[in-house]
Amino acid sequence: MEPTPQSPITSQNTNQEPTHSGTTNDTGMAIFAYILFFVPLIAGANSPFVRFHTNQGLVLFIFSMAGAFLPTFFPFLFFFSPFYMLFIFILWILGIVNVVKNEMKELPLIGSIRILK
């Protein structure tokens, strides 16, 4: 009896995040979206990759402003403010890392919020 050839085992991850293989201009604009989210909006970047990261940057900006101003009105939040800002900083780094890796991956906890369509 002759052995039957086996097909190579390949693992397919169906939960992979979409990737982007665009230009370096798109990557630069997407990184800029996390620094100043309105620059890609003004520049008119129509790439889905740039718009995705512009939305992520805008949501991150709104949450960081909330963390900056809420302790002014609720003084008991001053204790949590440094930890919250550290969390925002970590999300900011994760967003830029996702851009560099050309991934359209949502940020943890706040990434599912869509402001820009």
C-alpha positions in Angstrom: 0.0 0.0 0.0 1.4 3.3 -1.1 1.1 6.4 1.2 -1.2 9.1 0.0 0.2 12.5 -0.4 -1.0 14.8 2.3 -1.8 18.4 1.8 0.2 20.8 3.8 -1.4 22.0 6.9 -2.2 25.7 6.8 -3.8 27.7 9.5 -6.1 30.3 8.3 -7.0 33.0 10.8 -10.5 34.2 9.8 -10.4 37.0 12.4 -7.5 38.9 10.8 -7.8 42.6 10.7 -7.8 44.2 7.3 -4.5 45.4 6.1 -3.5 48.3 3.9 -0.9 48.2 1.1 -1.2 51.9 0.2 1.3 54.6 -0.4 3.7 56.1 2.2 1.6 59.3 1.8 -1.4 57.4 3.3 0.8 56.1 6.1 2.1 59.5 6.9 -1.4 61.0 6.9 -2.7 58.2 9.1 0.1 58.8 11.6 -0.7 62.5 11.5 -4.3 61.6 12.3 -3.2 60.6 15.8 -1.2 63.7 16.4 -3.6 66.3 14.8 -6.8 64.5 13.7 -8.1 67.5 11.6 -5.1 67.6 9.3 -6.2 64.6 7.1 -9.7 66.1 7.1 -8.5 69.4 5.8 -6.1 67.8 3.3 -9.0 65.8 1.9 -7.5 62.3 2.4 -10.1 60.0 0.8 -8.3 56.8 1.5 -10.4 54.4 3.6 -7.2 53.6 5.6 -6.6 57.3 6.4 -10.3 57.9 7.2 -10.3 54.9 9.6 -7.3 56.2 11.5 -8.6 59.8 11.4 -11.8 58.5 13.1 -9.7 56.6 15.7 -7.6 59.8 16.3 -10.7 61.9 16.7 -12.3 59.5 19.2 -9.0 59.4 21.1 -8.8 63.2 21.2 -12.4 63.5 22.5 -11.7 61.0 25.3 -8.4 62.7 26.2 -10.2 66.1 26.5 -12.9 64.5 28.6 -10.1 63.1 30.9 -8.6 66.6 31.1 -11.7 68.6 31.9 -13.9 66.2 34.0 -11.6 66.5 37.1 -12.2 70.2 37.0 -15.9 69.7 37.6 -15.6 66.5 39.7 -12.6 67.0 42.0 -12.6 63.4 43.2 -11.5 62.4 39.7 -8.1 64.1 40.2 -6.8 60.9 41.7 -7.7 58.8 38.6 -6.6 61.4 36.1 -2.9 60.3 35.8 -3.9 56.6 35.3 -6.5 57.7 32.7 -4.0 59.8 30.8 -1.5 56.9 30.8 -4.2 54.7 29.3 -4.9 57.3 26.6 -1.1 57.5 25.9 -1.0 53.7 25.5 -3.9 53.8 23.1 -2.2 56.6 21.2 1.0 54.4 20.8 -1.1 51.4 19.8 -2.8 53.5 17.1 0.5 54.6 15.6 1.9 51.1 15.8 -1.2 49.9 13.9 -0.6 52.5 11.2 3.1 51.5 10.8 2.0 47.8 10.5 -0.5 48.9 7.9 -3.4 47.5 9.9 -6.9 48.8 10.3 -7.3 47.5 13.8 -9.7 49.2 16.3 -8.3 50.6 19.5 -9.3 48.7 22.6 -12.5 49.9 24.4 -13.1 53.0 22.3 -12.2 51.9 18.8 -15.8 50.8 17.9 -17.1 54.4 18.1 -17.7 55.8 14.6 -17.9 59.6 14.2 -16.5 59.9 10.7 -18.2 57.8 8.0 
